[in-house]
Amino acid sequence: MKGEELVSIVMPAYNVEKYIEESIESVLYQTYSNWELIIVNDCSLDNTYKIIKKYHKKDSRIKSYSLLKNQGVANARNIAINNAKGKYITFLDSDDIWLPKKLEEQLKFIDQPNVAMVFSNFEKVDQAGRRTKRKIIAPSVVDYHLLLRGNCIGCLTVMYDTEKVGKMYFKNVRHEDCALWLSILKKGYKAQNTNSVMALYRVGNHSISSNKMKILSWQWNILRKEEKLPWGRAVFLYIHYAVKALLKAIK
């Protein structure tokens, strides 16, 4: 399968002793086995570090780095990316879950010449990990211009090809995942959806996602300061984003 290329999995971890074992186990259950899991413990205050070390001893594909000071999720992911050895880099937060064929299915799509990113749909689960049937379905293909209208790609599903775009890092900005996807797609590539649910997103432990007003301001920052769009185009895209967010909130 694709020459059995190594896939590097980036996992930041901070105070996730309740969930990280389930996240790691979902990687161990992958049908595609040529991966490395790079976990960056962002100065957790609970038993997260002990759990990581337990799995590190159990499987040599699991590598870990521990920070002495909490520096945020973007920094933790960047440390993992910097140490990644795989042709493909993918992301899994330490309270989310992959379904067993996630890597296998995505590798079927990523070698298309104009595709630098592959992603999938996902389903929301509650704090106990119970599936809710609330599936987030994204467009089949996403390019730079479509992504400017709002982030429709779940970070826990993304895989990107370093041979096409190089190692790409997160900026220290809010909506850092959207900013990274835009940086990749701005190179002229597209992101391909597998059009299947390949991951489970745990609702309630991602407090950022629940603060709608802050997210609106972050989106404006992406459009104007990061992408440097002209005022008129930025306003048009921002209004489109805000209306879409409002309609989604009142459903």
N, C-alpha and C positions, 0 to 999 in steps of 0.2 A: 504494500500500500504506500504509494508515493515514495518508494525507496525507503520506507520505514524511517522517514525523517524525524529528528528529535523535536518534540513540542515542549516549550517551556511554559509552565503554568505559574502565574504571578498571584500570590495570596498575601495581602496585608492582614495583620491580626492585632487587635487591641481589645482586651477584656472580653474575650469571646469563649470562655471556658464552657458555657452551656451549649455552644453550637459547633465549635471548630472540629470536633471529632466526626460529626456527621458530614461536614464539608470535605474533610480529608478522605473519609471512607468513600465518598462519591467519586473521588479521583482514583482511588485504588480499584474501584469496580469498573473502570473504563475498559471497554473492549479493545481499545488501542493502547498498547502497553509501552511504547517508546516515548516516554515523557519524563520530565523532571519537574518536581513541585518545589518552588522556591517560596518559602514562608518568611516574611519579615515581621518579627514581633516588635511592635511599636511601643515598647516600654509598658507592657501590660502590668496591671497591679493585682491580677487574680492568678489562677492556675494555668493560664494560657501557655506560658513558657514550658511548664512541665509536660503538658499534653503534646506540644510540638516535639519536644526531645524524645518522648516515648515513641512517636511515629518515626522520627529520624533514625532511631536505633532499629526499628522494625523493617525499614525499607530504605535502601541506599539511594533511591531516586528522590527521596525527600531531603531537601537541604534547608537550612534555616540560618537567619541572621537576627541578632537581637540588638535593639537600640537602647542606649542609656537614657535617652530623652525622647519623649513623645514629640514627633515632628509632623504628624498628619498623614493621611492616606496617600496623597500624591507622592510625597517623599518616599514612603515605604514601597510603593509600587515601582518607583524609579530605581531604587536600590536593587530590587529584584530583576528589573529589566537589564540593568547594567551588568548583572552577574549571570544573565541567561545565556545559555549556549545553543539553544534551539534555533532552527530556521524559522519556526513559527512561534509566536508569543500569544498567549491567551490569558484570560483573567477570571478569577473566581474569588469573591469575597468570602471571608471566613465564617459567615453565617448563612451562606447560600449553598445550593446543591446542584450538581450536574446529574443528568440522567445517563445511564451507562454507555450509550452510543454517541454521546456528544462529540468527542474528538473524531471518532471514526466517520461520522456523517459529514462533519465540516471539512475534513481532508478531501472529500470527494469533489468539492467545489472550488477549492482555493487555488488550484493550478491554472485556472482560466487566465488567459493573457491580460485581460483588462481588469482583473479582480485582485485587489490587494488585501481586502478584508472579507471575512465570512462571519456571519452572525446567525442567530436563530430566534425563534419566538420563545417565550417563557411563560410559566404559570406562577401566580402568587400562592404562597402558603402562609399559614398562620405561625405564631411563635413556636408552636409545638411541632411544626413541620407538616401539618395536615394540609393536603391539597384542597384548594377552594374552588377549582374550575374557573377561576378568573384568569383567562389567558390573554396575554398581551401579544397581539398579532401585528407585526411590522410589515412594511412594503417588501415586495420580493427583491427589488434592487434599489439601492440608495446611492445617489451621487452627491457631490458637494452642494449643488444648488438646492436639492431637496432637503438636505440636512440643515441648511441655513434656516429652514422653517421651523425647526425644533428637533431635539434629539429623539429619534425613534428607535435607537439601537441600545439594547441593554448591555451594560458593561460585562455582566456575568456570562454573556454569550459570545463575546468577540474573540476572533483569532486574526492576527495579521501576519503578513509575510515580510520578514526582514530582508530577504534578498531583493525584493522589489522596492521597498521604501526605506531600508535601513532600520536601525533601532530608533524608535520614536518614543519620546518621553512625555510624561504629564507635566503641564505647566502648573505653577502654584496659583491657580485661579479657581473660583467656584465654577461648577459645571466642567471640571477638568476633563471628564471623559468625553463630553461633546467637543471640547476644544481639540482633543487629540484626534478624534475621528475626522474632524474638519481638516486638520493638518495633513492627515494621510490622504483623504479624498481630493484635497486641493492639488495633489500631484498628478491628477488626471485619471485616477483609478476609480473603480466602483466597489461598493460593498454588496455582497451577495447573501441573501437570506436562504437558509436551507428549507424554509417554509415548513418547519416542524418544531414542536416544543422540545427543547433539549436541556432546559434548566428550570430550577425552582427558586423563586425570589422570596425571601422571608420578609414579610411585612411587619412593621412595628419596630424593628431595630435599626431602621435607616431614617433617623429623625429628620435629616435634611429633606427627604422626599415629601415630608408632610408640611413643610413651610412654603406655601404657595407664593406669598408676596416676595420672599427673599429670592425664590427661583426666578421670578419675573425680572428682578433687578440683575440677577446673574446673566440671564439671557441677553439683556441689553448690553452688558459689558462684553459678552462674547462677540456680538455683532459689531459694536463700535470700536472697542479698544483692541480686541484680539484680531478680528477679521478686517478691521478698518474699512468698513463699508461706508459709502456715502450716506449722508443724513437721510435723504428721502427713501433710499432702498432699505436702510436699517429700520426706519419707522414703519414701512409697509410690512416687513417681515416680522417685526415685533408685534404689531397689531394682530397679524395672522396667528402668531404664537399665543398671544394673550386670549384671543377669542376661542381658539381651540382648547386651551387649558380651562377656560371658564365652562365651556360646553361639557368637557369631560368631568368637571367637578360636580355639575348639577345633575348628571345622569343617575 
